[in-house]
Amino acid sequence: MINMLHYIYSRSFISVITFMALALTAWGALPARVGARRWRWGNLVLVLLITAAILYATLFSRAEGGTGLILAPFASLTAARIQPEIYREMLMNVFLFFPLGLTLSNALPRKWHRWGRIALTTLVGYILSAGIEYAQYRYALGLAETDDVICNTMGAFLGAASLLAAHAIEKHKERAWHTNMTLTATERQFLHIAKAAVSGAVLPAENVDWPAVFALAGQQKLLPIVFETVRKTPAAEENAALFAVTKQQVIGQVLNQTVRASAFAALYQTLRAAGLHPVVVKGQLCSRLYPLKDHRISADDDLYIPDAEFMACHEQLLANGLTTDTPVDELATADEVSYTKNGSPLYIELHRHLFDSAEDAHDELNHFFADLKPVEIDGFLAMPPHEHLLYLLLHAYKHFVRSGIGLRQFCDIGLWARAYHAEIDWQRLHDQCASVHAAMFAAAVFRIARDYLGIDFDLPTPWDASIDVEPLLHDTLCGGVYGSNDLTRLHSSTVTLNAVKASRTGEKSSVLSTVFPKREYLEHRYPYLKKRPYLLPVAWAQRIAHYASEKQSGTDNSASGSIKLAKERIELMKRYGIMD
């Protein structure tokens, strides 16, 4: 210990000051990388070690000898004019307590204000230094000086200033993050038009980038709704060619939706006539709430069936001409099975569980619907309004955690909340969402539906808190209807899922777990893993090869882009209370 102190003492002024500056920067930047809990406990251990080292160096390593007392403050500065080496002694006294200030300030609870933590750290440094000087004088262990206390206290203060460095770094990251998550002018235009389409608000008067707006509407699966609102405006004549092409797209989408809805209704009645009790969720129920129900387009129809009726429902679907790619031996355990019909737009997803039971981040959501008591809505068995709103929120939450959600989901949720407002237990809904870290996210969804889409409904306590929703909106408009706009976003989902699961367990997520995920995550993509788990390395290799082929083909995809996007979305999840 003494040899180490002598080594430090012999360093140049520049070396010591450089070390202090680097330490301040590192202590400012590391908390975000290490994790708050680990960082605090690590610093607490260092506090104990550093305090022990200080006491050893200043008291326990010294033998009893001469003593003295200099109470006049700044006397060392006068003496240093004659003996410049005293300047070094003063700097080293500052440096002696610098690590204590560095670590103690970071070991204190983060909920305390940074200036309070700095003040307390400085006070502890002062008390410790004064105690050491008193002990040196009392037990004749050396010269006791007021200037030593001043320098030691200054060292503790300067070390605690790492909190200011951390704050500055956080502010810089905050500004950079908000810059990336700010709505663009085109996105704001699209939102104004979507608001007019959903709630009858006034269309924007400014010049509109119609190709960009229609592109966003198509990505968000809102093109028919938006087009119906703007097709008779002067803009239609001014952009005749674009509007004509878009009209043909809309006609095709609406016709397809109309045929699908009719075929689904007929199929559903067949299932009920067979004594089955499939519960309709999402699409067919939500579409009733739009001004023109067939303008709410979807790719599939979802049925939730009791486990005891699952196989019977499967047989009925096959008997009605639908087919599935799910192997027979997997039907008994599959959470959901998809069915299609040749020559028909029908696409049925039959759910045994509403959420993936093999996925740790989502399985906990299934218990909300374990004792479901269906009600009848417009000829369909459905969840009661409260439970269906909860499901819409949690379904959106699930997709948001993975890769993103679409504006249509905000429309569905807002329209349902308005239509069934009196039947919703709002306090219970909040408690249910809060129990799975989804309350702030759900509140943001409600605010977007109300404030940006014009769907007017009351938000009672405790949903009435002020929340910055624009970052969520920007992520939504960049991601497409389910965060599926590009492969970069889809590949980032592994990182975000791992991060969410790690935050629940207190573990640390890593890029390695993204490249080599667990077997459960890959089973849906590579079904052979269910029977042959030992082939997991083969699945890893297959996945990497597929990823590389996507990149080589020139699609919008890159490993660095996926990681960068995942980090941005993890920060987004922290903002909305999904992660710590």
Stockholm file with secondary structure:
# STOCKHOLM 1.0

chainA/1-580         MINMLHYIYSRSFISVITFMALALTAWGALPARVGARRWRWGNLVLVLLITAAILYATLFSRAEGGTGLILAPFASLTAARIQPEIYREMLMNVFLFFPLGLTLSNALPRKWHRWGRIALTTLVGYILSAGIEYAQYRYALGLAETDDVICNTMGAFLGAASLLAAHAIEKHKERAWHTNMTLTATERQFLHIAKAAVSGAVLPAENVDWPAVFALAGQQKLLPIVFETVRKTPAAEENAALFAVTKQQVIGQVLNQTVRASAFAALYQTLRAAGLHPVVVKGQLCSRLYPLKDHRISADDDLYIPDAEFMACHEQLLANGLTTDTPVDELATADEVSYTKNGSPLYIELHRHLFDSAEDAHDELNHFFADLKPVEIDGFLAMPPHEHLLYLLLHAYKHFVRSGIGLRQFCDIGLWARAYHAEIDWQRLHDQCASVHAAMFAAAVFRIARDYLGIDFDLPTPWDASIDVEPLLHDTLCGGVYGSNDLTRLHSSTVTLNAVKASRTGEKSSVLSTVFPKREYLEHRYPYLKKRPYLLPVAWAQRIAHYASEKQSGTDNSASGSIKLAKERIELMKRYGIMD
#=GR chainA/1-580 SS CHHHHHHHHTSCHHHHHHHHHHHHHHHHHHHHHHCHHHHHHHHHHHHHHHHHHHHIIIIITCCSCCCEEECSTTHHHHHHHHCTHHHHHHHHHHHHHHHHHHHHHHHSCTTSCHHHHHHHHHHHHHHHHHHHHHHHHHTTCSEEEHHHHHHHHHHHHHHHTHHHHHHHHHHHHHHHHHHHTSCCHHHHHHHHHHHHHHHCCCCCCSCCCHHHHHHHHHHTTCHHHHHHHHTTSHHHHHTHHHHHHHHHHHHHHHHHHHHHHHHHHHHHHHHHHTTCCCEEESHHHHHTTSSSGGGSCCSCEEEECCGGGHHHHHHHHHHTTCBCCSCGGGTTTCSEEEEECTTSCCEEEEESSSSCTTCHHHHTTGGGGTTCCCEEETTEEECCHHHHHHHHHHHHHHHHHHTCCCHHHHHHHHHHHHHTGGGCCHHHHHHHHHHTTCHHHHHHHHHIIIIITCCCCCCCTTSCCCCCCHHHHHHHHHHCTTSCSCHHHHHHHHHHHHHHHHHHHTCCCCHHHHHSCCHHHHTTTSTHHHHCGGGHHHHHHHHHHHHHHHHHTTCSCCHHHHHHHHHHHHHHHHHTTSCC
#=GC SS_cons         CHHHHHHHHTSCHHHHHHHHHHHHHHHHHHHHHHCHHHHHHHHHHHHHHHHHHHHIIIIITCCSCCCEEECSTTHHHHHHHHCTHHHHHHHHHHHHHHHHHHHHHHHSCTTSCHHHHHHHHHHHHHHHHHHHHHHHHHTTCSEEEHHHHHHHHHHHHHHHTHHHHHHHHHHHHHHHHHHHTSCCHHHHHHHHHHHHHHHCCCCCCSCCCHHHHHHHHHHTTCHHHHHHHHTTSHHHHHTHHHHHHHHHHHHHHHHHHHHHHHHHHHHHHHHHHTTCCCEEESHHHHHTTSSSGGGSCCSCEEEECCGGGHHHHHHHHHHTTCBCCSCGGGTTTCSEEEEECTTSCCEEEEESSSSCTTCHHHHTTGGGGTTCCCEEETTEEECCHHHHHHHHHHHHHHHHHHTCCCHHHHHHHHHHHHHTGGGCCHHHHHHHHHHTTCHHHHHHHHHIIIIITCCCCCCCTTSCCCCCCHHHHHHHHHHCTTSCSCHHHHHHHHHHHHHHHHHHHTCCCCHHHHHSCCHHHHTTTSTHHHHCGGGHHHHHHHHHHHHHHHHHTTCSCCHHHHHHHHHHHHHHHHHTTSCC
//
